[in-house]
């Protein structure tokens, strides 16, 4: 298996990239790679590049960027707003939501939120690892927590919210998404908002329902765990309004090959 790794540095054919501690540890101690071995690198901005290990020892690794493999693309402008969960559940949620194409994570402190302390660095590391494994070219943003009131009062009305409402009137999510109509054109910016274990407080649901840019949806007859609810909503959204109809650009494309989207910009 050829390692596919995220780096912070700019990427261009011919560049030499100094590996950070995470990448160095992975190459040397986990994968046990050696100079000359092939890599794939991306940074969320410049596309995906083939590379090779130019030098590797206990303290440092130098990675030589060789050629563009795939031009940069994006994901739907979709934020996942969610009440923080306990450690294992939030780690799982961030990993799987990254795989499903979320652009940003926004933790929201609701009235029934149980876990208020969040390790943002750990969540970002989880998102990076998931992006590496799923051939995403972007890393989702992990935002600092915000209060429910702060979120609602500062919300940009052009971003439409799909509200996972466990109580009160709501169409099934698939029906609701297909039935959405807009006066001008569909928004390019979206959010999915899921509550904590135990659900939103009734006052929070009531407040959200009054907003013109909120669509309440139901997720079926069973009470879902908070992480399951978020992933269910994300999956249905991507299938109907997102990029779920697209195919991977180059399944198992070998080093030395190049996708059509990678043709432009290569030397």
C-alpha positions in Angstrom: 0.0 0.0 0.0 1.3 3.4 -1.0 0.9 5.9 1.9 -1.4 8.9 1.2 -0.5 11.7 3.6 -1.7 15.2 4.5 1.0 17.9 4.8 0.7 21.6 5.5 3.4 22.8 3.1 2.7 24.1 -0.4 2.9 21.4 -3.1 4.4 21.7 -6.5 6.4 19.3 -8.7 10.0 19.5 -7.7 9.5 20.7 -4.2 11.1 19.2 -1.2 8.8 18.9 1.8 10.0 18.4 5.3 7.9 15.9 7.2 6.3 16.9 10.5 6.5 14.6 13.5 3.3 12.9 12.7 4.3 12.0 9.1 7.8 11.1 10.2 6.5 8.7 12.9 4.1 7.1 10.5 6.6 6.6 7.7 9.4 5.3 9.9 7.7 3.5 12.8 4.3 2.4 11.4 4.9 1.8 7.7 8.7 1.2 8.0 9.4 3.0 4.8 12.8 3.8 3.3 14.4 6.4 0.9 13.1 5.9 -2.6 9.7 4.6 -1.5 6.6 6.2 -3.2 4.1 8.4 -1.5 1.0 10.4 -2.3 0.7 13.9 -0.7 -2.1 16.5 -0.5 -2.5 19.7 1.5 -6.2 20.7 0.9 -5.2 23.5 -1.5 -2.9 22.4 -4.3 -4.3 19.0 -5.4 -2.8 15.6 -4.9 0.8 14.8 -5.9 3.0 11.8 -6.3 6.2 12.0 -4.2 9.0 9.8 -2.9 11.1 9.7 0.2 14.3 11.6 -0.5 15.8 11.1 3.0 14.7 9.4 6.2 16.3 9.0 9.6 15.3 9.1 13.3 14.9 12.9 13.4 13.7 14.0 10.0 12.3 13.0 6.6 12.5 14.9 3.3 9.8 14.2 0.7 10.4 15.0 -2.9 7.2 16.0 -4.9 7.4 14.6 -8.4 4.2 15.1 -10.3 0.5 16.2 -10.1 -1.8 13.3 -9.7 -5.2 15.0 -9.3 -6.2 18.6 -9.5 -7.8 20.2 -6.4 -11.5 19.8 -6.0 -14.0 20.6 -3.2 -16.9 19.2 -1.3 -20.4 20.6 -0.8 -20.5 23.6 1.5 -22.0 21.7 4.3 -21.5 22.3 8.0 -22.4 19.7 10.7 -23.7 21.5 13.8 -23.9 19.1 16.7 -24.0 18.9 20.4 -20.7 17.6 21.8 -20.7 13.9 22.7 -18.6 11.8 24.9 -15.1 10.9 23.7 -15.6 7.7 21.8 -18.8 8.9 20.2 -17.5 12.3 19.1 -14.3 10.7 17.6 -16.5 8.2 15.7 -18.7 11.0 14.5 -15.9 13.2 13.2 -14.2 10.3 11.4 -17.4 9.1 9.6 -18.7 12.6 8.8 -15.3 13.4 7.2 -15.7 10.3 5.1 -19.2 11.5 4.1 -17.9 14.9 2.9 -18.6 17.4 5.6 -16.9 20.8 5.1 -16.9 21.9 8.7 -17.8 20.8 12.2 -19.5 23.3 14.5 -19.9 22.0 18.1 -22.9 23.7 19.8 -23.6 23.8 23.5 -27.3 23.1 24.0 -29.4 22.9 27.2 -29.0 19.1 27.4 -25.4 18.9 26.2 -23.5 16.5 28.5 -19.9 16.8 27.3 -18.9 20.4 27.2 -15.1 19.9 27.0 -13.7 19.2 23.5 -10.2 18.4 22.4 -10.2 20.2 19.1 -6.7 19.1 18.2 -7.7 15.4 18.6 -10.8 16.0 16.5 -8.7 17.6 13.8 -6.2 14.7 13.8 -9.2 12.3 13.4 -10.4 14.3 10.5 -7.0 14.4 8.8 -6.6 10.6 9.2 -10.1 10.0 7.7 -9.4 12.3 4.8 -6.1 10.5 4.1 -7.9 7.1 4.0 -10.9 8.2 1.9 -9.0 10.1 -0.9 -10.6 13.5 0.1 -8.6 16.4 -1.1 -9.8 18.7 1.6 -9.6 18.7 5.4 -12.9 19.7 7.2 -12.6 22.7 9.5 -13.1 21.9 13.2 -14.5 25.0 14.9 -14.5 26.1 18.5 -17.7 25.4 20.4 -20.4 28.0 20.5 -23.6 28.4 22.6 -27.0 27.6 21.1 -28.0 31.3 21.5 -24.7 32.4 20.0 -25.2 30.2 17.0 -28.7 31.2 16.2 -28.1 34.9 16.7 -25.1 35.0 14.5 -26.4 32.7 11.8 -26.1 33.8 8.1 -29.7 33.4 6.7 -28.3 32.4 3.3 -27.1 29.1 4.8 -30.1 26.7 5.0 -30.4 24.5 8.1 -31.7 20.9 8.0 -32.9 20.4 11.5 -33.0 16.8 12.8 -36.2 17.2 14.9 -36.9 14.2 17.2 -40.2 15.8 18.2 -43.0 17.8 16.6 -44.1 18.0 13.0 -41.5 17.1 10.4 -41.5 15.3 7.0 -39.3 12.3 6.6 -35.9 13.6 5.6 -35.9 12.3 2.1 -39.3 13.7 1.4 -38.4 17.0 3.0 -35.2 17.5 1.0 -36.9 16.6 -2.3 -39.8 19.0 -1.5 -37.6 22.0 -0.7 -38.4 25.1 -2.9 -36.8 28.5 -2.9 -37.9 31.9 -4.2 -34.8 32.5 -6.2 -32.5 29.5 -6.4 -31.3 26.7 -4.1 -28.7 27.8 -1.6 -25.1 26.9 -2.1 -24.5 26.7 1.7 -26.1 24.2 4.0 -26.0 23.0 7.5 -27.3 19.9 9.3 -28.1 20.5 13.0 -28.4 17.5 15.4 -29.1 17.7 19.1 -27.5 15.9 22.0 -28.2 12.6 23.6 -31.7 13.2 25.0 -32.6 15.6 22.2 -33.1 19.3 21.9 -35.0 21.1 24.6 -38.5 22.0 23.5 -37.7 25.7 23.7 -34.7 25.2 21.3 -36.9 23.3 18.8 -39.6 26.0 19.0 -37.1 28.7 18.4 -35.5 27.0 15.4 -38.9 26.3 13.9 -39.7 30.0 13.7 -36.7 30.7 11.4 -37.4 30.9 7.7 -34.1 29.2 6.8 -34.7 26.1 8.9 -36.4 22.9 7.6 -37.3 20.3 10.3 -36.9 16.7 9.2 -37.6 13.3 10.7 -35.2 10.4 10.7 -37.7 7.5 11.0 -39.7 5.8 13.7 -36.8 4.8 16.0 -34.9 6.9 18.5 -31.4 7.1 17.2 -28.2 7.8 19.1 -26.9 11.3 18.5 -24.0 10.2 16.3 -26.2 7.8 14.3 -28.7 10.6 13.7 -26.1 12.9 12.4 -24.6 10.3 10.0 -28.0 9.3 8.8 -28.9 12.8 8.0 -25.6 13.4 6.2 -26.0 10.3 4.1 -29.4 11.2 2.9 -28.4 14.8 2.3 -25.4 13.8 0.1 -27.6 11.3 -1.8 -30.2 13.9 -2.7 -28.7 17.4 -2.6 -24.9 16.7 -2.3 -22.3 14.9 -4.2 -23.6 11.4 -3.6 -24.2 10.8 -7.3 -20.5 11.2 -8.1 -18.0 8.3 -8.3 -14.4 8.2 -7.0 -12.1 9.9 -9.4 -9.6 7.0 -9.8 -10.4 3.9 -7.8 -7.1 2.3 -6.8 -5.2 4.4 -9.5 -1.6 3.2 -9.5 1.4 5.6 -9.1 2.3 6.9 -12.5 -1.3 7.1 -13.7 -3.2 10.3 -13.7 -6.9 11.1 -13.5 -8.5 13.4 -16.1 -8.9 16.1 -13.5 -5.2 15.9 -12.8 -4.2 16.6 -16.4 -4.3 20.4 -16.3 -1.4 22.0 -14.5 1.2 19.3 -14.9 4.5 20.1 -16.3 
